[in-house]
Amino acid sequence: MDRIIVPEMPLRARVGVSAEERASDQEILVGVELGLDLRPAGTSDDLGLTVDYEAVCEAVAAVARSRPFHLIEAIAEECARAVLEAFAVEEVRVQVRKPGALRSRGVPYAAVEVLRRRG
């Protein structure tokens, strides 16, 4: 299966287990991989036969700012659902990184990754 890859979109979200953590926006990085057949777009050079990745970025950003989240797992799940609902893709992989999650331990980030398929 072919892939469109949009790595590490820098976004701001209210995410954290405690109310204090959710009180202000935090940096997250969201990566999305879309699985679909790119042959029609590749042979025709027609945007209408592929997925507009700017629109995918907007959909993912809308999820991140839609509400406060306790878990980055929930952000990943809702992003995957939104992409599958809005775009003609067979599967979507979403990775959400939270750079500040383990900073006190010297760990560069915590991350989750989900893979969801149509049907």
C-alpha positions as CSV (number, residue, x, y, z in Angstrom):
1,M,0.0,0.0,0.0
2,D,1.2,3.5,-0.9
3,R,1.7,6.1,1.8
4,I,1.4,9.8,2.3
5,I,3.5,10.9,5.3
6,V,3.1,14.0,7.3
7,P,5.6,13.8,10.2
8,E,5.8,15.8,13.4
9,M,3.2,18.5,13.0
10,P,3.8,20.9,15.9
11,L,0.5,21.6,17.7
12,R,-0.7,23.0,21.0
13,A,-3.1,21.0,23.1
14,R,-4.5,20.9,26.6
15,V,-3.4,17.4,27.7
16,G,-2.4,15.8,31.0
17,V,-3.7,13.6,33.7
18,S,-3.9,16.4,36.3
19,A,-6.1,19.5,36.0
20,E,-3.0,21.6,36.5
21,E,-1.4,20.0,33.5
22,R,-4.5,20.6,31.4
23,A,-4.7,24.3,32.5
24,S,-2.6,25.5,29.7
25,D,-1.6,24.5,26.2
26,Q,1.4,22.2,25.8
27,E,3.4,21.3,22.8
28,I,2.7,18.0,21.0
29,L,4.0,16.6,17.8
30,V,1.6,14.6,15.6
31,G,2.6,12.5,12.7
32,V,0.2,11.0,10.3
33,E,0.7,8.3,7.6
34,L,-2.1,7.7,5.2
35,G,-2.4,4.3,3.4
36,L,-4.1,4.4,-0.1
37,D,-3.4,3.7,-3.7
38,L,-1.5,6.7,-5.1
39,R,-1.2,5.3,-8.7
40,P,-4.3,7.2,-10.1
41,A,-2.9,10.6,-8.8
42,G,0.7,9.7,-9.8
43,T,-0.2,8.8,-13.4
44,S,-2.7,11.7,-13.9
45,D,-1.0,14.5,-11.8
46,D,-4.5,15.3,-10.4
47,L,-5.0,16.5,-6.8
48,G,-8.6,15.3,-7.0
49,L,-7.3,11.7,-7.1
50,T,-5.3,11.9,-3.9
51,V,-5.6,13.3,-0.4
52,D,-5.0,17.0,0.2
53,Y,-2.5,16.8,3.1
54,E,-3.1,20.4,4.0
55,A,-6.7,19.4,4.7
56,V,-5.4,16.5,6.8
57,C,-3.3,18.8,8.8
58,E,-6.3,21.1,9.5
59,A,-8.4,18.1,10.6
60,V,-5.8,16.9,13.0
61,A,-5.2,20.4,14.4
62,A,-9.0,20.7,14.9
63,V,-9.0,17.5,17.0
64,A,-6.0,18.7,19.1
65,R,-7.7,22.0,20.0
66,S,-11.2,20.6,20.3
67,R,-11.2,19.9,24.1
68,P,-8.9,19.1,27.0
69,F,-7.5,15.6,26.9
70,H,-6.2,13.4,29.8
71,L,-4.2,11.1,27.5
72,I,-2.2,11.4,24.3
73,E,-3.8,8.0,23.5
74,A,-7.2,9.8,23.2
75,I,-5.7,12.4,20.9
76,A,-4.3,9.7,18.6
77,E,-7.6,7.8,18.6
78,E,-9.7,10.9,17.8
79,C,-7.3,12.0,15.0
80,A,-7.4,8.6,13.4
81,R,-11.2,8.5,13.5
82,A,-11.4,12.0,12.1
83,V,-9.1,11.2,9.2
84,L,-10.9,7.9,8.3
85,E,-14.2,9.8,8.4
86,A,-13.1,12.7,6.2
87,F,-10.7,11.2,3.7
88,A,-10.7,8.3,1.2
89,V,-7.9,6.3,2.8
90,E,-7.7,2.6,3.6
91,E,-5.7,3.1,6.8
92,V,-4.2,5.8,9.0
93,R,-1.3,5.6,11.4
94,V,-1.1,8.4,14.0
95,Q,1.8,9.1,16.3
96,V,1.5,11.7,19.1
97,R,4.6,12.8,20.9
98,K,4.6,14.8,24.1
99,P,8.0,16.4,24.6
100,G,7.4,17.6,28.1
101,A,6.0,14.4,29.5
102,L,9.2,13.0,30.9
103,R,11.6,16.0,30.8
104,S,12.4,15.7,34.5
105,R,13.8,12.2,33.8
106,G,15.9,13.3,30.9
107,V,13.7,11.5,28.4
108,P,13.1,13.5,25.2
109,Y,9.4,12.6,24.8
110,A,6.7,10.1,25.5
111,A,4.7,8.9,22.4
112,V,1.9,6.7,21.4
113,E,1.1,5.3,17.9
114,V,-2.1,3.8,16.6
115,L,-2.9,2.1,13.4
116,R,-6.6,2.1,12.3
117,R,-8.1,0.6,9.1
118,R,-11.3,1.3,7.4
119,G,-14.0,-1.3,8.3
